Amino acid sequence: MRKLFVFLFAFVMTVGLQAQKKDNPVVFEINGKKIYKSEFMREFLRSIGKDTNAAPTACTYEKRQALEEYVDLYVNYRAKLEDAFAQGLDTMPDMVKELKGYRNELAAPYLIDSATLRQILLEAYERNHYTLHAAHILVRLDKMPTPADTIKAYNKAMEYYNRVVGGEDFFAVAAEAAEVRFKEERIPEDDPRRQDKGDLGNFTVFEMVYPFESAAYSLNPGEVSKPVRTAYGYHIVKLLEKNPYFGKCTFQHIWVASSANPSQSQARIRQAYELIIDGKNFSDVCRDYTDDNSTADKGGLLSDMTARQIPPEYVTLLSHMRPGDFTEPFETSYGWHILKLVSRDSLASFEEMMPYYKQRLSRDSRSVKPREAFVEQCKGKYNFVDYTKMYMKPAKVKGKKGNQKKVALASLDECLAALNDSVFMKAWQYNEGMVTDKRPLFSVEECEYTAVDLLKFIEGHQKAEMPVDLKMYLENRYNNFINDKVFEYADKHLEEEHNDFASLMNEYRNGLMIFAYNDKMIWSKAIKDTVGLAEFYKMFSASRNIDNEADAPYFWNERADITVVTVPDNQSIASDKVVKILAKATKKGWDNGMISNAINEKKKGDATFTVKNMLKLEKEHQNILQNDQWRNGIYVNTKTNGYEVVRVDKLYDPCLKSQSEARGYYINEYQTYLEKELLKNLKKKYNVIVHQDVIDEITY
């Protein structure tokens, strides 16, 4: 029974393999490597823009011809690629650098959590529907403070928060907090930064640091947040106003500045308003009444203004107006105003805003979130283990009673002992004697990392910064090191896990290889190989035929050396006089200077003229000599302004161009010749076999 089962299993497997080979036969063989029909057809169908999964249709002559042409191209391509790898072109520094840059760009979408990215972009889009006007109270904190400094700052922020929610004026507390900050930072009394009393004006998404933005967008107008931590410290945020999306706005304004007599300013703006109500043109009224000299001549027009560029009061009013609407007079700290809306942007669709959001995201702190989420996923996927957080019970010691503390499988103690404050000056150096404990700190699949690896990472990632608690610094760098290595592992295995990524990388690599190979073996060689080009010229120039249209670029047509006198003014000198001068010059052998002197003696006034020689002017590529003038003589050709007198000095019969004169054409042909010879040799060298019987049966 067992023998029967083994026989049947072997029979089924053999039949299956034969069926598979029949469905996917070998199309080509190059250097012993088999290229199957499936691979070839995938490349061919993609080259003609056809779906690789589409069912075959009726065969036509055109389809068969396209297939046969591609067969030749594909065979040549694979033969060149085989030789390119054999020559080690893939290891060339320029190639490695180019490929690395492309891979980094191509890999980016694979190395983030796309769901997190989309969530962040959607969040930005929802927030972008609104423009906020907010104020804050700030308690400053260093970027990497000690725990004690953090607690102190938080407690101070909570004190301010409790005072505000207890009924104290928000801006009074903000001014007090700002004054404390100014003194701590030793900001001079006349420094412009002292004007900051907490009002942040208007803003929208991506215009504030992310934690602050999130806090502000979570509030309703009038509400105050609890302390929010950012890179600057702790903020208590108060939302003053929430208006619809503002975008870019174009409007006109009339501004009457505050004066020593407030009633006079008010009366003046009122007069302007009454004129507008009565139908007078807004621009005309603006020119007569506004104190904004920079816009008076433009009717008070301000174009493409964002919410951050104009007073908050403007934003509030303009956000709720329609084009053509104008406001009643209103007062701000700057004086009195009237606004008229010309146009205002509306928020585009999410898809249209995506490129803008991605660009802003690249410079925003929230950009790390998709990568952080990806790394967390990878920790589970690649069996990440942090041994510093894994514990075991110690062995029992004879004679000792009671519970003993669990012991971590790894420790950062030696790393902490090795560090000192020079790391904050980018001057710390690792040496071999610092670490004796070689147990792994963590592992990612089969890769283990020790304290030595961590310290070398710290040494290579130092930067000049303010000193902080070394234990906190080490914990921060340890987490960075973990994330870096998990990310590195995922990046390293992208090709194994994503066939589409691997395919794109192979295509790009092969494309670079073929380009470099063609340049080395054909294009540049044809240009640099002067001896070979000369031999090629000798070999093929003798067979050129002037009567063969295809050979026309290799021959000169009739050519002539001519002297041209151009006279732009008929009144300065008659053409027959110039003809006589040129005839005399021919007999006496005058040069152009002598001809010019003779013309100057005969011409009237200050009129200008030119005398120049044109050598080997080709008949089919000029517009000076007419067809009946291709013989020795002197001819007059009238122009729109003045005339030209042309003397034909020498005629040349059609002839073969020299190698240098037809260099571009011969280089092009030499490249074709080199490629043809190269392919012939490559097919022999790599034993290229084309299974034409398989190709003949292909349908698509």
C-alpha positions in Angstrom: 0.0 0.0 0.0 2.8 2.4 1.0 4.6 1.7 -2.4 1.4 2.3 -4.3 0.9 5.7 -2.5 4.5 6.8 -3.2 4.1 5.8 -6.9 0.8 7.7 -7.3 2.1 10.8 -5.6 5.2 10.8 -7.8 3.0 10.3 -10.9 0.7 13.2 -10.0 3.7 15.6 -9.2 5.4 14.6 -12.5 2.2 15.3 -14.5 1.8 18.6 -12.7 5.3 19.7 -13.5 4.9 18.7 -17.1 1.7 20.7 -17.3 3.4 23.7 -15.8 6.3 23.5 -18.2 3.8 23.1 -21.1 1.9 26.3 -20.0 5.1 28.2 -19.3 7.8 27.0 -21.7 11.3 28.5 -22.1 11.4 31.2 -24.7 15.1 32.1 -24.5 18.3 30.8 -23.0 21.2 33.2 -22.3 24.4 32.0 -20.6 22.5 28.9 -19.4 19.7 31.0 -17.8 16.2 30.2 -18.9 13.7 32.9 -19.6 10.2 31.6 -19.5 7.2 32.7 -21.5 5.4 34.2 -18.5 8.3 36.6 -17.8 8.7 37.5 -21.5 5.0 38.1 -22.0 4.8 40.3 -18.9 7.5 42.5 -20.3 6.1 42.5 -23.8 2.5 43.3 -22.9 3.7 46.1 -20.6 5.8 47.6 -23.4 2.7 47.9 -25.7 0.5 49.1 -22.8 -1.7 46.0 -22.7 -3.2 44.4 -19.5 -1.1 41.4 -18.6 -4.2 39.6 -17.5 -6.3 40.3 -20.6 -7.5 37.3 -22.6 -5.8 36.8 -26.0 -7.6 38.1 -29.1 -7.5 37.2 -32.8 -4.0 37.2 -34.3 -3.3 39.9 -37.0 -0.3 40.6 -39.1 0.4 43.8 -37.2 0.3 42.0 -33.8 2.6 39.3 -35.1 5.0 41.9 -36.5 5.0 43.8 -33.1 5.8 40.5 -31.3 8.7 39.6 -33.7 10.2 43.1 -33.4 10.1 42.9 -29.6 11.7 39.5 -29.6 14.8 41.0 -31.3 14.8 43.9 -28.9 14.4 41.7 -25.9 17.2 39.3 -26.9 19.5 42.2 -27.5 18.6 43.8 -24.2 19.2 40.6 -22.2 22.5 39.9 -23.9 23.7 43.4 -23.1 22.5 43.1 -19.5 24.3 39.8 -19.1 27.6 41.4 -20.2 27.0 44.5 -18.1 26.8 42.4 -15.0 29.8 40.4 -16.1 31.8 43.6 -16.4 30.7 44.7 -12.9 28.9 47.8 -14.0 26.5 47.4 -11.1 29.4 48.1 -8.6 30.4 51.4 -10.2 30.3 54.2 -7.5 28.1 56.4 -9.7 25.7 53.5 -10.3 25.5 52.6 -6.6 24.9 56.2 -5.6 22.2 56.7 -8.3 20.5 53.5 -7.4 20.6 54.2 -3.7 19.0 57.6 -4.2 16.2 56.1 -6.3 15.6 53.3 -3.8 15.3 55.7 -0.9 12.7 57.7 -2.9 10.8 54.6 -4.0 10.9 52.9 -0.6 9.5 55.9 1.3 5.8 54.9 0.9 6.6 51.3 2.0 8.3 52.4 5.2 5.4 54.2 6.8 2.0 53.2 8.1 -0.3 54.5 5.3 -3.4 54.3 7.4 -1.7 56.7 10.0 -0.6 59.0 7.2 -4.1 59.2 5.7 -5.6 59.8 9.2 -3.1 62.7 9.7 -3.9 64.2 6.3 -7.7 63.9 6.8 -7.3 65.5 10.3 -5.4 68.4 8.7 -8.2 68.7 6.0 -11.0 68.8 8.6 -9.1 71.4 10.7 -8.3 73.4 7.5 -12.1 74.2 7.3 -11.6 76.7 10.1 -9.4 79.7 10.9 -8.7 80.2 14.6 -7.9 83.2 16.7 -6.2 82.2 20.0 -4.0 83.4 22.8 -1.7 81.6 25.2 0.1 81.7 28.4 3.6 80.2 28.1 5.9 78.7 30.7 9.2 78.1 29.0 11.0 74.8 29.2 14.2 73.4 27.7 14.0 70.8 24.9 15.4 68.0 27.2 14.7 69.2 30.8 15.4 67.3 33.9 12.4 65.7 35.6 12.6 68.4 38.4 12.5 71.2 35.8 9.5 69.6 34.1 7.5 69.2 37.3 8.3 72.8 38.3 7.2 74.2 34.9 4.1 72.1 34.9 3.1 73.2 38.4 3.6 76.8 37.4 1.4 76.3 34.3 -1.3 74.7 36.5 -1.1 77.6 38.8 -1.8 80.0 35.9 -4.5 77.7 34.6 -6.3 77.6 37.9 -6.2 81.4 38.2 -7.7 81.9 34.8 -10.5 79.3 35.2 -11.0 80.8 38.7 -12.0 84.1 37.1 -8.9 86.2 36.6 -8.5 88.0 33.3 -6.6 85.7 30.8 -4.5 88.5 29.2 -3.5 89.9 32.6 -2.2 86.5 33.6 -0.6 86.1 30.2 1.2 89.5 30.6 2.4 88.5 34.0 3.7 85.1 32.7 5.4 86.9 29.8 7.1 89.3 32.1 8.5 86.5 34.2 9.8 84.8 31.0 11.3 88.1 29.7 13.3 88.5 33.0 14.4 84.8 33.0 15.6 85.2 29.4 17.1 88.6 30.1 15.3 90.2 27.2 16.0 94.0 27.2 13.2 96.5 27.8 13.3 97.9 24.2 13.3 94.4 22.6 10.4 93.9 20.1 9.7 90.5 21.7 8.4 92.2 24.8 5.3 93.2 22.7 4.2 89.5 23.0 1.5 89.5 25.6 -0.2 86.3 24.6 -2.4 87.1 21.6 -1.3 84.9 18.7 -3.6 86.3 16.0 -5.2 84.1 13.4 -3.8 80.8 12.2 -4.9 77.5 10.6 -3.5 74.0 10.2 0.3 73.6 10.0 0.9 77.2 11.2 1.5 76.2 14.8 3.4 73.3 16.4 1.3 70.2 16.3 0.5 69.8 20.0 -0.6 73.4 20.3 -2.6 73.2 17.1 -4.4 70.1 18.4 -5.2 71.8 21.7 -6.6 74.9 20.0 -8.8 72.9 17.5 -10.2 70.9 20.4 -11.7 74.1 22.1 -14.8 76.1 21.5 -14.6 79.9 21.5 -14.1 81.1 25.1 -12.7 77.8 26.4 -9.3 77.4 28.0 -7.1 74.3 27.8 -5.2 72.7 30.5 -1.4 73.0 30.2 -0.2 71.6 26.8 3.4 70.4 26.4 5.3 71.4 23.2 9.0 71.8 22.4 8.8 75.4 23.8 7.3 74.5 27.2 3.8 74.4 28.6 1.0 76.5 27.1 -2.5 77.3 28.4 -4.5 78.0 25.3 -7.6 80.2 25.0 -9.7 80.1 21.8 -11.0 83.5 21.1 -12.7 83.0 17.7 -13.4 80.2 15.2 -14.2 81.3 11.7 -14.7 79.5 8.4 -11.8 78.8 6.1 -10.1 82.0 5.0 -7.4 81.0 2.5 -6.4 84.0 0.4 -8.6 87.1 0.3 -8.7 90.2 -1.8 -10.5 93.2 -0.4 -10.5 97.0 -0.2 -10.3 99.0 3.0 -10.6 102.5 4.2 -8.6 103.3 7.3 -8.8 106.4 9.4 -6.1 106.5 12.0 -6.7 107.2 15.6 -6.1 110.8 16.5 -6.0 113.1 19.6 -9.6 113.9 18.9 -11.5 110.5 18.7 -14.8 112.1 17.7 -13.1 113.7 14.7 -11.8 110.3 13.4 -15.2 108.8 13.9 -17.0 111.6 12.1 -14.5 111.3 9.2 -15.1 107.6 8.7 -18.8 108.2 9.0 -18.7 110.7 6.2 -16.9 108.1 4.0 -19.5 105.5 4.8 -22.4 107.8 4.0 -20.9 108.5 0.5 -20.6 104.8 -0.1 -24.2 104.3 1.0 -25.2 107.0 -1.4 -23.7 105.0 -4.3 -20.3 106.7 -4.7 -17.5 104.4 -5.9 -15.6 102.8 -3.1 -12.3 103.4 -4.7 -13.0 107.1 -5.1 -14.1 107.5 -1.5 -11.0 105.6 -0.4 -8.6 107.9 -2.2 -10.2 110.9 -0.5 -10.5 109.5 3.1 -8.0 106.7 3.8 -4.8 107.2 5.8 -3.2 104.2 4.3 -1.0 105.9 1.7 0.4 102.6 0.4 -3.0 101.6 -1.0 -4.8 104.9 -1.5 -4.0 105.0 -5.3 -5.3 101.5 -5.7 -8.7 102.2 -4.0 -7.5 100.5 -0.7 -7.0 97.2 -2.5 -5.1 94.4 -0.7 -4.6 91.3 -2.8 -4.2 87.6 -1.8 -4.0 88.3 1.9 -3.9 85.4 4.4 -5.4 85.4 7.9 -2.0 85.9 9.5 -1.3 89.0 7.5 -4.3 91.1 8.6 -5.8 92.1 11.9 -8.1 89.5 13.6 -11.1 91.9 13.3 -10.7 91.9 9.5 -10.7 88.1 9.4 -13.8 87.8 11.5 -15.8 90.2 9.3 -14.5 89.1 5.9 -15.0 85.4 6.7 -18.8 86.0 6.7 -19.1 88.4 3.8 -19.9 87.8 0.1 -18.1 89.5 -2.8 -19.4 93.0 -3.1 -20.4 93.4 0.5 -19.0 96.2 2.6 -19.0 96.7 6.4 -20.3 99.5 8.5 -17.5 101.5 10.2 -15.8 99.6 13.0 -13.0 100.5 15.5 -9.8 98.6 16.3 -6.7 99.6 18.2 -5.4 101.1 14.9 -8.3 103.4 14.3 -11.6 103.2 12.2 -12.1 101.0 9.2 -14.5 100.1 6.4 -14.0 96.8 4.4 -15.3 95.7 1.0 -14.8 92.1 0.0 -13.6 91.5 -3.6 -13.0 87.7 -3.5 -12.0 84.9 -1.1 -10.8 81.4 -1.7 -12.9 78.4 -0.9 -11.2 75.2 0.4 -10.4 72.8 -2.4 -11.2 69.0 -2.3 -9.1 66.7 -0.1 -7.5 65.2 -3.2 -6.4 68.6 -4.5 -5.1 69.6 -1.1 -3.1 66.4 -0.6 0.2 67.5 -2.3 0.2 70.7 -0.3 -0.4 68.8 3.0 2.3 66.3 2.2 4.7 69.2 1.5 3.9 70.9 4.8 3.9 67.5 6.6 7.5 67.0 5.6 8.6 70.0 7.7 6.2 69.3 10.6 6.7 67.3 13.8 3.6 65.1 13.1 5.5 63.7 10.1 7.2 61.2 12.4 3.8 59.6 13.4 3.4 57.4 10.3 7.0 56.2 10.7 6.6 55.6 14.4 3.4 53.6 13.8 5.2 51.6 11.1 8.1 50.8 13.5 5.7 49.7 16.2 4.1 47.3 13.7 7.5 46.0 12.6 8.4 45.3 16.2 5.7 42.7 16.4 6.3 41.5 12.8 10.0 40.9 13.3 9.9 39.5 16.8 11.6 42.5 18.5 12.7 41.7 22.1 14.1 44.3 24.5 16.1 42.4 27.0 16.5 45.4 29.3 12.7 45.0 30.1 12.8 41.2 30.5 13.5 39.8 33.9 14.3 36.4 35.5 14.3 35.2 39.0 17.9 34.9 40.4 19.1 31.5 41.6 18.4 30.8 45.2 21.3 31.3 47.5 21.6 28.6 50.2 21.0 30.0 53.6 19.1 33.1 52.4 15.4 33.4 53.0 12.7 35.7 51.6 11.9 37.0 48.1 14.8 38.3 46.0 14.4 41.0 43.3 14.1 39.8 39.7 17.1 40.6 37.5 17.0 42.1 34.0 18.4 40.1 31.2 20.4 43.1 30.1 21.4 46.5 31.5 22.3 50.0 30.3 24.4 50.6 33.4 27.8 50.3 31.7 26.6 52.6 28.9 25.5 55.3 31.5 28.9 55.0 33.2 30.7 55.4 29.9 29.0 58.7 29.1 29.9 62.2 30.3 29.0 65.8 29.5 31.4 65.9 26.5 28.6 64.2 24.5 26.7 67.5 24.6 29.7 69.2 22.9 30.0 66.6 20.2 33.3 65.5 21.6 32.6 62.2 23.3 34.5 59.1 22.0 33.9 55.4 22.5 36.8 53.1 23.4 36.9 49.3 23.7 37.5 49.2 27.5 34.1 50.9 28.3 32.0 47.7 28.0 32.6 44.3 29.5 29.0 43.1 29.4 28.5 41.7 25.8 24.9 40.4 26.3 22.4 41.7 23.7 20.4 44.7 24.7 17.7 43.8 22.1 17.1 41.7 19.0 15.3 42.0 15.8 14.7 38.6 14.3 18.2 37.0 14.1 20.0 40.4 14.6 21.3 41.1 18.1 22.6 44.5 19.3 24.9 45.0 22.4 26.0 47.9 24.5 29.0 48.3 22.2 26.6 48.9 19.2 24.6 51.4 21.3 27.7 53.4 22.3 29.0 53.5 18.7 25.6 54.7 17.6 25.7 57.5 20.2 29.2 58.5 19.1 28.1 58.8 15.5 25.0 60.8 16.3 26.3 63.4 18.7 25.4 67.1 18.2 26.1 70.2 20.1 23.2 70.8 22.5 22.4 72.0 26.0 23.4 69.5 28.7 20.6 67.4 30.3 20.4 64.6 32.7 22.6 61.8 31.3 20.2 59.0 32.2 17.4 60.7 30.3 19.8 61.4 27.4 20.7 57.7 27.3 17.1 56.5 27.4 16.3 58.8 24.6 19.2 57.6 22.5 18.5 54.0 23.3 14.9 54.3 22.0 16.3 56.1 18.9 18.8 53.2 18.4 16.0 50.6 18.7 13.8 52.4 16.2 16.7 52.9 13.8 17.6 49.2 13.8 14.0 48.0 13.5 13.5 50.4 10.6 16.8 49.3 9.0 15.7 45.7 9.2 12.4 46.4 7.5 14.1 48.5 4.8 16.6 45.7 4.2 13.9 43.1 3.5 11.6 45.3 1.3 12.4 43.4 -1.9 11.6 40.0 -0.2 8.3 41.1 1.1 7.0 43.3 -1.8 7.2 41.9 -5.3 6.1 45.1 -6.9 8.9 47.0 -5.1 11.4 44.4 -6.2 10.2 44.6 -9.7 10.5 48.3 -9.9 14.0 48.2 -8.4 15.0 45.6 -11.0 13.6 47.6 -13.8 15.4 50.8 -12.7 18.7 49.0 -12.0 18.6 47.2 -15.4 17.8 50.5 -17.1 20.8 52.2 -15.5 22.9 49.2 -16.4 21.9 49.2 -20.0 22.5 53.0 -20.3 25.9 52.7 -18.7 26.7 49.7 -20.9 25.6 51.4 -24.2 27.6 54.5 -23.3 30.8 52.5 -22.5 30.6 50.0 -25.4 28.9 52.0 -28.1 28.1 55.8 -27.7 31.3 57.1 -26.0 33.4 54.5 -27.7 32.4 55.7 -31.1 33.4 59.3 -30.1 36.7 58.4 -28.4 37.8 55.7 -30.8 39.5 58.0 -33.4 41.4 55.2 -35.0 38.4 53.0 -35.3 36.3 55.9 -36.7 39.0 56.7 -39.3 39.1 53.0 -40.4 35.3 53.1 -40.6 35.4 56.2 -42.8 37.9 54.6 -45.1 35.8 51.4 -45.3 32.4 53.1 -46.1 33.2 56.5 -47.7 34.3 54.9 -51.0 31.0 53.2 -51.5 29.0 56.5 -51.2 27.1 57.6 -54.3 26.2 61.2 -54.9 23.1 60.1 -56.8 21.8 58.0 -53.9 19.4 60.1 -51.9 20.3 58.3 -48.7 24.0 59.3 -49.1 23.2 63.0 -49.6 24.3 64.1 -46.1 27.8 62.8 -46.9 28.3 65.1 -50.0 28.7 68.8 -50.5 26.5 70.4 -53.1 27.8 73.1 -55.4 29.6 75.8 -53.2 31.0 79.2 -53.8 33.3 81.8 -52.2 31.6 85.2 -52.5 32.2 88.9 -51.5 29.0 90.8 -50.5 28.6 94.6 -50.3 25.5 95.5 -48.4 24.2 99.1 -48.9 21.0 99.9 -46.9 20.4 103.3 -48.5 20.0 103.6 -52.3 20.6 107.3 -52.2 24.1 107.1 -50.7 25.7 105.4 -53.7 24.3 103.9 -56.9 24.7 100.1 -57.4 26.4 100.5 -60.7 29.3 102.4 -59.0 29.7 99.6 -56.5 29.7 97.0 -59.3 32.5 99.0 -61.0 34.5 99.2 -57.8 34.2 95.4 -57.3 35.2 94.7 -60.9 38.3 96.9 -60.4 39.1 95.2 -57.1 39.0 91.9 -58.9 41.6 93.0 -61.4 43.9 94.7 -58.9 43.5 92.1 -56.1 42.1 94.5 -53.5 41.2 93.3 -50.0 38.0 94.3 -48.2 39.7 97.3 -46.6 40.7 98.7 -50.0 37.1 98.1 -51.4 35.7 100.0 -48.4 38.0 102.9 -49.0 37.0 103.1 -52.7 33.3 103.0 -51.8 33.8 105.7 -49.1 35.3 108.0 -51.7 32.2 107.7 -53.9 29.3 107.6 -51.4 27.3 110.6 -50.1 26.9 111.6 -46.5 27.3 109.4 -43.5 25.4 106.4 -44.9 26.7 103.0 -43.7 27.6 99.9 -45.7 29.4 96.5 -45.1 31.9 94.4 -47.0 32.3 90.8 -46.1 33.5 87.5 -47.5 31.5 84.3 -47.3 33.4 81.1 -48.0 32.2 77.8 -49.4 28.5 78.9 -49.3 26.5 75.8 -50.2 23.9 76.2 -52.9 21.0 74.5 -51.1 21.7 76.2 -47.8 21.8 79.9 -48.6 19.5 82.7 -49.7 22.0 85.2 -51.2 22.8 83.9 -54.7 19.9 83.2 -57.0 19.9 80.0 -59.1 21.1 81.8 -62.3 24.0 83.5 -60.4 26.0 80.3 -59.8 28.9 81.4 -62.1 31.7 83.8 -61.9 30.5 87.4 -62.1 29.1 90.4 -60.2 25.3 90.6 -59.4 23.0 93.2 -57.9 20.1 92.0 -55.7 17.6 94.5 -54.5 16.5 94.3 -50.8 13.6 95.9 -48.9 16.0 98.6 -47.8 18.8 99.2 -50.2 20.6 96.4 -52.2 23.4 93.9 -52.1 26.2 93.6 -54.7 27.5 90.0 -54.8 30.8 89.0 -56.5 31.3 85.2 -57.1 35.0 84.7 -56.4 35.3 80.9 -56.7 33.0 77.9 -57.5 33.4 74.3 -56.2 31.9 71.2 -57.8 29.9 68.7 -55.6 32.3 66.4 -53.7 32.4 63.9 -50.9 32.7 65.4 -47.4 35.9 64.6 -45.4 35.7 62.6 -42.1 35.8 65.8 -40.0 33.1 67.6 -42.2 30.7 64.6 -41.9 31.8 63.6 -38.4 28.3 63.6 -36.8 26.9 61.3 -39.5 29.8 58.9 -39.4 29.8 58.7 -35.6 26.1 57.9 -35.7 26.7 55.2 -38.3 29.8 53.9 -36.4 27.7 53.5 -33.3 25.2 51.5 -35.3 28.0 49.4 -36.7 29.6 48.9 -33.2 26.3 47.8 -31.8 25.6 45.3 -34.6 29.1 43.8 -34.2 28.8 43.8 -30.4 25.4 41.9 -30.4 26.8 39.4 -32.9 29.7 38.6 -30.5 27.5 38.7 -27.3 25.1 36.1 -28.8 28.0 33.8 -29.4 29.7 34.5 -26.1 26.6 33.9 -24.0 25.2 31.1 -26.2 21.9 32.9 -26.8 19.2 30.4 -27.9 15.8 31.6 -29.2 13.0 29.0 -29.2 11.2 30.2 -32.2 8.7 27.3 -32.1 7.5 28.7 -28.7 7.3 32.2 -30.0 5.3 31.1 -33.1 2.6 29.7 -30.8 2.3 32.9 -28.7 -1.1 34.7 -28.8 -2.1 37.8 -27.0 
